[in-house]
Amino acid sequence: MALPFVDRSSSSLPVHIVGQSSWQSWLKRQAASRRGWLESTGIEGKPGDVAVLPGSDGKAADAVLVISDKPSLWDFGALADRLPEGIWRLAGSAGPVPATDVAVAIGLGAWKFERYRSKKARPGARFLWPEGADKGRAKAMIDAISMARDLITTPSSDMGPGELADAARKLAKTHDAKIKVIVGDDLLKRNYPMIHAVGRASARAPRLIDLVWGRSGDPKITLVGKGVCFDTGGLDLKPASGMLMMKKDMGGAATMMAVASMVMAARLRVRLRLLIPAVENSVSGNAFRPMDVVPTRKGIMVEIGNTDAEGRLILCDALHEGASEKPAMMVDCATLTGAARVALGTDLPALFCNDDDLADDLLASGKAVTDPMWRLPLFAGYRRLLDSKVADINNAPGVAFGGAITAALYLKEFVPDDVPWAHLDMMAWNNSSRPGRPEGGEAQAARAIFAAIEKRAYG
């Protein structure tokens, strides 16, 4: 998307930044006509309030933004959406929020998904870059997260496994990375039987996307993203209401592509590997069935308790391959369970981790960049729920409780204990519009994961 920033302008309109606790005193200092105008707009001095003030000619002359007393970048997210066309500049202190983060929030607030609209929105507000912002870093973050939002929000008719692979190829070309894609029956020849089993019923062949970037001698960082481009549930068919949002079931893949994009743009001293198993979980005569037993790349035999628990199935092959190189850090992202959403809601990804230091880094990074997550336990006592009477493990225990934990425990079977690994179970979608976060696809935890990688790369 085009960034809403300009490097210079002969004229620009100021946006006054006022802290919530300073609102009343600021308001008293204004002329009576300005106070009357603000009162008529209904602005109350709450965080996120934005008001445009007219000049003597009736045109916009300046504006005011109210931020919280402990602001985050999202306090600035409404500016691109709420201000009229023109060039604006921030006048006043952003408090503890770094200028680069302010720019990221403004840029993400300007994101719109208009691919299928014949009538595009009018050009919106543009801004002088916040003073002191790292333009390159801000642009890389905005571009990466906007890319993920676009991929997730695109209907599955135009975002199948092939299109997702094309997006990864474009990303690789941009950053001079190496990429290979294993497609269809070649997955069986290359020993990715579970990815093939889940995706074979679709007319759009399953595939494994494998992107590598960086110098081989640098610390290995492996990212794995669930790429289910549409999920019918398979033969354990979802109801219509359950299928409605399944175009976003590749949100984990898009999120990891965003992280990879930021890592490569920042040229971190790491050797990056991105693995995306990309499938469509469909229904046809050759669909895998409940109670089938399917092999995995690791050799573990899996009894299929439910074909709608397919995300963990494709991830297990990719995780085993990713772990084979003994990376210093491996993270997977997936829109995996409704149970995680019941536990934590839609805004807070669930974090499972086999390494306390890695978990602490991710949690601290999430807090620092306002991209939070919440750790849930890999409670070993629930492993028994995955036992199968006919195979090594069952992918979906027939119990109603602890679903996010048992899903994570299933994945843990494919990751050695000596590989620091984190699993994020996320929504990857904004259900409603908030400052900087319009309704639609979202790369949840992407900035947090990038910050944790950056910290580990540079200490």
VEXMARRO-288594 format. One line per 3 residues: number of its first residue (from 1); their letters; for each residue x, y, z of C-alpha. Coordinates in nm, 4 decimals. Each point is the difference from the previous one (the first is absolute). Layout:
N
NUM> a> X Y Z | ... .
This chain:
459
1> mal> 0.0000 0.0000 0.0000 | 0.1061 0.3621 -0.0471 | 0.1279 0.1431 0.3269 .
4> pfv> -0.1849 0.3076 0.1311 | 0.3231 0.1977 0.0515 | 0.1851 0.2791 -0.1756 .
7> drs> 0.3580 0.1086 0.0626 | -0.0673 0.3711 -0.0222 | -0.2745 0.2520 -0.0659 .
10> sss> -0.0109 0.3764 -0.0333 | -0.3167 0.0023 0.2081 | -0.1428 -0.2461 0.2481 .
13> lpv> -0.2643 0.0030 0.2677 | 0.0898 -0.0704 0.3629 | -0.1461 -0.2811 0.2098 .
16> hiv> 0.0229 0.0966 0.3656 | 0.0733 -0.2961 0.2263 | -0.1644 0.0338 0.3397 .
19> gqs> 0.0221 -0.2459 0.2863 | -0.3271 -0.1060 0.1593 | 0.0836 0.1543 0.3380 .
22> swq> 0.0974 0.3284 -0.1712 | -0.3157 0.0284 -0.2083 | -0.1965 0.2379 0.2197 .
25> swl> 0.2902 0.2399 0.0484 | 0.0747 -0.0052 -0.3725 | -0.3650 0.0643 -0.0792 .
28> krq> -0.0142 0.3014 0.2344 | 0.2908 0.1597 -0.1844 | -0.1901 -0.0037 -0.3290 .
31> aas> -0.2043 0.2906 -0.1305 | -0.3711 -0.0089 0.0819 | -0.0882 -0.0733 -0.3630 .
34> rrg> 0.2325 -0.3020 -0.0065 | -0.1340 -0.1282 0.3313 | -0.3522 0.0313 -0.1321 .
37> wle> 0.0899 -0.1878 -0.3162 | 0.1633 -0.2833 0.1926 | -0.2991 -0.0280 0.2318 .
40> stg> -0.2314 -0.0156 -0.2996 | 0.1970 -0.2892 -0.1491 | -0.0578 -0.2038 0.3145 .
43> ieg> 0.3686 -0.0480 0.0743 | 0.0420 -0.0776 0.3694 | 0.3730 -0.0289 0.0399 .
46> kpg> 0.0062 -0.3786 -0.0054 | 0.3000 -0.1851 -0.1433 | -0.0443 -0.0368 -0.3742 .
49> dva> -0.2175 0.3099 -0.0392 | 0.0836 0.1874 -0.3193 | -0.1522 0.3331 -0.1002 .
52> vlp> 0.0662 0.2284 -0.2961 | -0.0168 0.3739 0.0694 | -0.1017 0.2471 -0.2716 .
55> gsd> 0.1771 0.3241 -0.0816 | -0.1620 0.3334 -0.0744 | -0.0628 -0.1116 -0.3590 .
58> gka> -0.1929 -0.3063 0.1181 | 0.2669 -0.2404 -0.1203 | 0.1975 -0.2326 0.2233 .
61> ada> 0.2719 0.1937 0.1796 | 0.1287 -0.2479 0.2569 | -0.1074 -0.3026 0.1993 .
64> vlv> 0.0341 -0.1503 0.3451 | 0.0687 -0.3564 0.1057 | -0.0518 -0.1151 0.3578 .
67> isd> 0.2350 -0.2766 0.1162 | -0.0033 -0.1994 0.3207 | 0.2325 0.0902 0.2837 .
70> kps> 0.1895 -0.3242 -0.0661 | -0.0258 -0.0042 -0.3770 | 0.0935 -0.2734 -0.2442 .
73> lwd> 0.0431 0.0180 -0.3739 | -0.3717 -0.0743 -0.0488 | -0.0873 0.3395 0.1513 .
76> fga> 0.1113 0.1416 -0.3354 | -0.1705 -0.2583 -0.2188 | -0.3173 0.1990 -0.0640 .
79> lad> 0.1681 0.2969 -0.1654 | 0.0151 -0.1368 -0.3538 | -0.3634 -0.1044 0.0128 .
82> rlp> -0.1501 0.2965 0.1838 | 0.1719 0.3005 -0.1558 | -0.1123 0.1465 -0.3326 .
85> egi> 0.2075 0.0223 -0.3156 | 0.3011 0.2258 0.0358 | 0.3520 -0.0063 0.1377 .
88> wrl> 0.0308 -0.0110 0.3773 | 0.2842 0.0119 0.2503 | 0.0165 -0.1041 0.3637 .
91> ags> 0.0344 0.2980 0.2325 | 0.0939 -0.0984 0.3519 | 0.1546 -0.2909 0.1800 .
94> agp> -0.0978 -0.3620 -0.0604 | 0.1110 -0.0713 0.3541 | 0.1865 -0.3282 0.0393 .
97> vpa> -0.1132 -0.1326 -0.3383 | 0.2966 -0.0078 -0.2427 | -0.0462 0.1996 -0.3176 .
100> tdv> 0.0466 -0.3135 -0.2104 | -0.2883 -0.1704 0.1831 | -0.2184 0.3068 -0.0552 .
103> ava> 0.0695 -0.0241 -0.3719 | -0.0805 -0.3737 0.0003 | -0.3348 0.0640 0.1692 .
106> igl> -0.0934 0.2750 -0.2445 | 0.1030 -0.2160 -0.2948 | -0.1958 -0.3027 0.1189 .
109> gaw> -0.3012 0.2202 0.0684 | 0.0039 0.0979 -0.3673 | -0.0276 -0.3634 -0.1178 .
112> kfe> -0.3075 -0.0774 -0.2070 | -0.0991 -0.3123 -0.1894 | -0.1488 0.1248 -0.3267 .
115> ryr> 0.0982 -0.2710 -0.2476 | -0.3621 -0.0786 -0.0876 | -0.1479 0.3514 0.0186 .
118> skk> -0.0741 0.1647 -0.3308 | -0.0133 0.3372 0.1735 | 0.3081 0.0668 0.2088 .
121> arp> 0.0033 0.2211 0.3061 | 0.1066 0.3601 -0.0416 | 0.3641 0.0764 0.0847 .
124> gar> 0.0313 0.0486 0.3719 | 0.2210 0.2041 0.2260 | 0.3741 0.0050 -0.0527 .
127> flw> 0.2623 0.0768 0.2603 | 0.3471 0.1364 0.0336 | 0.2150 -0.2761 0.1444 .
130> peg> 0.0080 0.0313 0.3798 | 0.3234 0.1679 0.1004 | 0.2654 -0.2565 0.0843 .
133> adk> -0.1805 -0.2961 -0.1591 | 0.2073 -0.2712 -0.1652 | -0.1736 0.0139 -0.3367 .
136> gra> 0.1474 -0.3219 -0.1335 | -0.0951 -0.2009 0.3075 | -0.3513 0.1450 0.0118 .
139> kam> -0.0548 -0.0648 -0.3700 | 0.1197 -0.3598 0.0342 | -0.2428 -0.0668 0.2849 .
142> ida> -0.2954 0.1678 -0.1707 | 0.0677 -0.1823 -0.3269 | 0.0402 -0.3377 0.1708 .
145> ism> -0.3148 0.0215 0.2098 | -0.2018 0.1479 -0.2864 | 0.1111 -0.2915 -0.2180 .
148> ard> -0.1213 -0.2467 0.2637 | -0.3308 0.1831 0.0384 | -0.0527 -0.0078 -0.3761 .
151> lit> 0.0763 -0.3724 -0.0228 | -0.2309 -0.0920 0.2875 | -0.2864 0.2193 -0.1165 .
154> tps> 0.0094 -0.1218 -0.3614 | -0.2788 -0.2534 -0.0753 | 0.1125 -0.3596 -0.0347 .
157> sdm> -0.1032 -0.0026 -0.3672 | 0.3011 0.2252 -0.0588 | 0.2208 -0.1226 0.2840 .
160> gpg> 0.0531 -0.3729 -0.0322 | 0.3218 -0.1934 0.0595 | 0.1365 0.1080 -0.3372 .
163> ela> -0.0690 0.3681 0.0569 | 0.1516 -0.0188 0.3478 | 0.3122 -0.1547 -0.1535 .
166> daa> 0.0087 0.2790 -0.2589 | -0.0105 0.2581 0.2812 | 0.2914 -0.1767 0.1689 .
169> rkl> 0.1949 -0.0003 -0.3280 | -0.0581 0.3743 -0.0310 | 0.1250 0.0468 0.3551 .
172> akt> 0.3086 -0.2099 -0.0749 | 0.0750 0.2002 -0.3141 | -0.0312 0.3294 0.1871 .
175> hda> 0.2617 -0.1037 0.2549 | 0.2178 -0.2256 -0.2159 | -0.0938 -0.3136 0.1958 .
178> kik> 0.0009 -0.3570 -0.1266 | -0.3306 -0.1787 -0.0299 | -0.1229 -0.3406 -0.1058 .
181> viv> -0.3544 -0.1346 -0.0109 | -0.0842 -0.3701 0.0176 | -0.3369 -0.0632 -0.1672 .
184> gdd> -0.2567 -0.2798 -0.0123 | 0.1240 -0.3603 -0.0189 | 0.3574 0.1214 0.0327 .
187> llk> -0.0856 0.0484 0.3684 | -0.0221 -0.3790 0.0284 | 0.3277 -0.0470 -0.1849 .
190> rny> 0.1674 0.2499 0.2347 | -0.1596 -0.1537 0.3109 | -0.2616 0.2577 0.0996 .
193> pmi> -0.2910 -0.2470 0.0188 | -0.2199 0.1929 0.2398 | 0.0000 0.3209 -0.2029 .
196> hav> -0.0951 -0.2080 -0.3032 | -0.2764 -0.1868 0.1853 | -0.1702 0.3161 0.1207 .
199> gra> 0.0189 0.1833 -0.3325 | -0.0475 -0.2748 -0.2586 | -0.3809 0.0264 -0.0204 .
202> sar> 0.0163 0.3504 -0.1438 | 0.0301 0.0754 -0.3705 | 0.2722 0.2427 0.1106 .
205> apr> 0.3019 -0.2122 0.0875 | 0.1587 0.0199 0.3454 | 0.3546 0.1246 0.0299 .
208> lid> 0.2831 0.0816 0.2379 | 0.1566 0.3438 -0.0359 | 0.3622 0.0125 0.1181 .
211> lvw> 0.1775 0.3398 0.0033 | 0.3585 0.0464 0.1198 | 0.1886 0.3278 0.0488 .
214> grs> 0.3233 0.1062 0.1646 | 0.3470 -0.1382 0.0553 | 0.0294 -0.3648 0.0980 .
217> gdp> 0.2336 0.0780 0.2894 | -0.2393 0.2366 0.1767 | -0.2434 -0.1184 0.2708 .
220> kit> -0.2810 -0.2037 -0.1527 | -0.3519 0.1382 0.0459 | -0.2875 -0.2104 -0.1318 .
223> lvg> -0.3549 0.1272 -0.0517 | -0.2925 -0.2319 -0.0768 | -0.3458 0.1230 -0.1016 .
226> kgv> -0.3257 -0.1887 -0.0426 | -0.1162 0.0515 -0.3584 | -0.3491 -0.1486 -0.0191 .
229> cfd> -0.1380 0.2203 -0.2760 | -0.3544 -0.1200 0.0628 | -0.1312 -0.2489 0.2512 .
232> tgg> -0.3274 -0.1786 -0.0637 | 0.0776 -0.2283 0.2918 | 0.0484 -0.2865 -0.2416 .
235> ldl> -0.2333 -0.2967 0.0456 | -0.0645 0.1271 0.3533 | -0.1712 0.2846 -0.1824 .
238> kpa> -0.0399 0.3370 0.1680 | -0.3441 0.1638 0.0108 | -0.0474 0.3055 -0.2183 .
241> sgm> 0.0633 0.2358 0.2914 | 0.3276 -0.1759 0.0743 | 0.1186 0.0319 -0.3593 .
244> lmm> -0.0834 0.3675 -0.0325 | 0.3420 0.1328 0.1043 | 0.2159 -0.2887 -0.1160 .
247> kkd> 0.1759 0.2091 -0.2611 | 0.2072 0.1244 0.2951 | 0.1201 -0.3507 0.0921 .
250> mgg> 0.3308 0.0806 -0.1691 | 0.0495 0.2907 0.2414 | 0.2932 -0.1728 0.1677 .
253> aat> 0.1808 -0.0277 -0.3334 | -0.0646 0.3656 -0.0838 | 0.1171 0.1072 0.3449 .
256> mma> 0.3256 -0.1923 -0.0373 | 0.0502 0.1494 -0.3451 | -0.0314 0.3419 0.1633 .
259> vas> 0.2605 -0.0927 0.2621 | 0.2323 -0.1338 -0.2692 | -0.0457 0.3191 -0.2000 .
262> mvm> 0.0989 0.2149 0.3001 | 0.3010 -0.2191 0.0818 | 0.1294 0.0145 -0.3574 .
265> aar> -0.0683 0.3729 -0.0398 | 0.1945 0.0673 0.3210 | 0.2760 -0.2327 -0.1223 .
268> lrv> 0.0314 -0.1594 0.3419 | 0.3042 -0.2200 0.0510 | -0.1955 -0.3255 -0.0082 .
271> rlr> -0.0493 -0.2883 -0.2371 | -0.3747 0.0035 -0.0523 | -0.2148 -0.2894 -0.1142 .
274> lli> -0.3732 0.0335 -0.0668 | -0.2104 -0.3149 -0.0407 | -0.3642 0.0202 -0.1083 .
277> pav> -0.2084 -0.3122 -0.0610 | -0.2714 0.1331 -0.2333 | -0.3176 -0.2016 -0.0560 .
280> ens> -0.3728 0.0212 -0.0497 | -0.1911 -0.2409 0.2258 | -0.2713 -0.1136 -0.2373 .
283> vsg> -0.2506 -0.2815 -0.0490 | 0.0225 -0.2463 -0.2891 | 0.0252 -0.3724 -0.0645 .
286> naf> 0.3649 -0.0136 0.1021 | -0.0302 0.2115 0.3166 | 0.1649 -0.1388 0.3104 .
289> rpm> -0.2540 -0.1481 0.2417 | -0.0714 -0.0082 0.3726 | 0.1770 -0.2987 0.1562 .
292> dvv> 0.2498 -0.0275 -0.2849 | 0.3592 -0.0533 0.1125 | 0.2472 0.2255 -0.1822 .
295> ptr> 0.3801 0.0052 0.0250 | 0.1983 0.3155 0.0665 | 0.3433 0.1196 -0.1062 .
298> kgi> 0.1313 -0.0936 0.3453 | -0.1367 -0.3517 -0.0328 | -0.2670 0.0413 0.2680 .
301> mve> -0.3247 -0.1671 -0.1070 | -0.3037 0.2213 0.0599 | -0.3590 -0.1136 0.0387 .
304> ign> -0.2330 0.2649 -0.1378 | -0.2479 0.0758 0.2763 | -0.1406 0.2959 -0.1905 .
307> tda> 0.0727 0.1255 -0.3522 | -0.0796 0.3534 0.1172 | 0.3107 -0.0056 0.2217 .
310> egr> 0.2095 0.0252 -0.3151 | 0.2239 0.2929 0.0895 | 0.2041 -0.1982 0.2486 .
313> lil> 0.0327 -0.2775 -0.2594 | 0.1676 0.2123 -0.2647 | 0.2087 0.1827 0.2593 .
316> cda> 0.1463 -0.3203 0.1424 | 0.1816 -0.0853 -0.3234 | 0.1337 0.3562 -0.0325 .
319> lhe> 0.1041 0.0201 0.3654 | 0.1914 -0.3262 -0.0198 | 0.1840 0.1240 -0.3091 .
322> gas> 0.0694 0.3378 0.1601 | 0.1331 -0.1619 0.3174 | 0.2328 -0.2263 -0.1990 .
325> ekp> 0.2484 0.2873 -0.0381 | 0.0075 0.0644 0.3770 | -0.0871 0.3698 -0.0272 .
328> amm> 0.0773 0.2356 0.2860 | -0.3656 0.1014 -0.0014 | -0.3085 -0.1407 -0.1731 .
331> vdc> -0.3437 0.1630 0.0102 | -0.3236 -0.1075 -0.1629 | -0.3163 0.2027 -0.0412 .
334> atl> -0.3411 -0.1501 -0.0688 | -0.3697 0.0737 0.0134 | -0.0209 -0.3346 0.1730 .
337> tga> -0.2813 -0.0300 0.2563 | -0.3238 0.1606 0.1040 | 0.0962 -0.1034 0.3521 .
340> arv> 0.2743 0.2638 0.0099 | -0.2528 0.2658 -0.0977 | -0.2384 -0.1153 0.2727 .
343> alg> 0.2813 0.0239 0.2538 | 0.1584 0.3288 -0.1090 | -0.2360 0.1686 -0.2446 .
346> tdl> 0.0840 0.1124 -0.3503 | 0.2665 0.2631 0.0741 | 0.2421 -0.2074 0.2055 .
349> pal> 0.1944 -0.2843 -0.1636 | 0.0721 -0.2989 0.2212 | 0.3695 -0.0761 0.0423 .
352> fcn> 0.1284 -0.3504 0.0693 | 0.3728 -0.0488 0.0396 | 0.2450 -0.2730 0.0970 .
355> ddd> 0.2715 0.2485 0.1019 | -0.0476 0.2561 0.2777 | 0.2646 0.2384 -0.1335 .
358> lad> -0.1669 0.0099 -0.3411 | -0.3416 0.0450 0.1583 | 0.1317 0.2869 0.2133 .
361> dll> 0.1525 0.1678 -0.3063 | -0.3249 -0.0246 -0.1957 | -0.2159 0.1229 0.2875 .
364> asg> 0.2350 0.2907 0.0740 | 0.0201 0.0948 -0.3658 | -0.3786 -0.0128 -0.0320 .
367> kav> -0.0364 0.2341 0.2959 | 0.2696 0.2357 -0.1259 | -0.1506 0.0439 -0.3474 .
370> tdp> -0.3681 -0.0244 0.1044 | -0.0530 -0.3296 -0.1823 | -0.1018 -0.2209 0.2935 .
373> mwr> -0.0400 -0.3721 0.0475 | -0.0744 -0.2179 0.3031 | 0.1801 -0.3160 0.1004 .
376> lpl> -0.1973 -0.3195 0.0557 | 0.1506 -0.3245 0.1305 | 0.1246 -0.3018 -0.1893 .
379> fag> -0.1550 -0.2044 0.2782 | 0.1448 -0.3501 -0.0303 | -0.2896 -0.1516 0.1924 .
382> yrr> -0.2262 0.0495 -0.3024 | 0.2277 -0.1945 -0.2343 | -0.1957 -0.3164 0.0819 .
385> lld> -0.3004 0.1515 -0.1764 | 0.1838 -0.0398 -0.3305 | 0.0519 -0.3730 0.0424 .
388> skv> -0.1309 -0.2214 -0.2789 | -0.0985 -0.3647 0.0264 | 0.1178 -0.0773 -0.3534 .
391> adi> 0.2829 0.2465 -0.0736 | 0.2704 0.2018 0.1725 | -0.2161 0.3069 0.0578 .
394> nna> -0.3459 0.1439 -0.0765 | -0.0228 0.3511 -0.1414 | -0.3256 0.0971 0.1731 .
397> pgv> -0.1036 -0.1412 0.3376 | -0.3715 -0.0389 0.0473 | -0.0178 0.2310 0.3027 .
400> afg> -0.1451 0.3464 0.0183 | 0.2598 0.1596 0.2249 | 0.3579 0.1235 -0.0350 .
403> gai> -0.0089 0.0001 -0.3779 | 0.2726 0.2609 -0.0495 | 0.2315 -0.1900 0.2358 .
406> taa> -0.0542 -0.3396 -0.1597 | 0.0581 0.1515 -0.3448 | 0.3295 0.1473 0.1208 .
409> lyl> 0.0947 -0.3314 0.1625 | -0.0602 -0.1737 -0.3326 | 0.2425 0.2411 -0.1694 .
412> kef> 0.2526 -0.0467 0.2801 | 0.0327 -0.3666 -0.1002 | 0.1782 0.1141 -0.3160 .
415> vpd> 0.2485 0.2414 0.1591 | 0.3028 -0.1284 0.1938 | 0.0460 0.1395 0.3490 .
418> dvp> 0.3370 0.1502 -0.0957 | -0.1579 0.2281 -0.2633 | -0.1396 0.3212 0.1601 .
421> wah> -0.3502 0.0126 -0.1441 | -0.3041 0.2210 0.0403 | -0.3497 -0.0536 -0.1353 .
424> ldm> -0.2489 0.2857 -0.0373 | -0.3699 -0.0783 -0.0376 | -0.1671 0.3141 -0.1355 .
427> maw> -0.3080 0.1523 -0.1563 | 0.1833 0.1937 -0.2770 | -0.3029 0.2238 -0.0480 .
430> nns> -0.1373 0.3293 0.1337 | -0.3709 -0.0494 0.0567 | -0.0625 0.3747 0.0204 .
433> srp> 0.1897 0.3133 -0.0905 | 0.2165 0.1677 0.2619 | 0.2693 0.2679 -0.0344 .
436> grp> 0.2718 -0.1394 -0.2244 | -0.1753 -0.3361 -0.0272 | -0.2792 0.0080 -0.2600 .
439> egg> -0.2370 -0.2942 -0.0235 | 0.1563 -0.2816 -0.2002 | 0.3081 -0.2193 0.0033 .
442> eaq> 0.2661 0.0676 0.2610 | 0.3606 -0.1131 0.0501 | -0.0364 -0.0478 0.3738 .
445> aar> 0.3282 -0.0365 0.1913 | 0.2092 0.0691 -0.3132 | 0.1692 0.3077 0.1462 .
448> aif> 0.0587 -0.1831 0.3287 | 0.1631 -0.2984 -0.1702 | 0.2177 0.2318 -0.2091 .
451> aai> 0.1066 0.1921 0.3115 | 0.0932 -0.3249 0.1764 | 0.2061 -0.1151 -0.3007 .
454> ekr> 0.1704 0.3394 -0.0180 | 0.0829 -0.0139 0.3706 | 0.1532 -0.3446 -0.0370 .
457> ayg> 0.1917 0.1006 -0.3111 | 0.1608 0.3015 0.1674 | -0.0199 -0.0830 0.3704 .
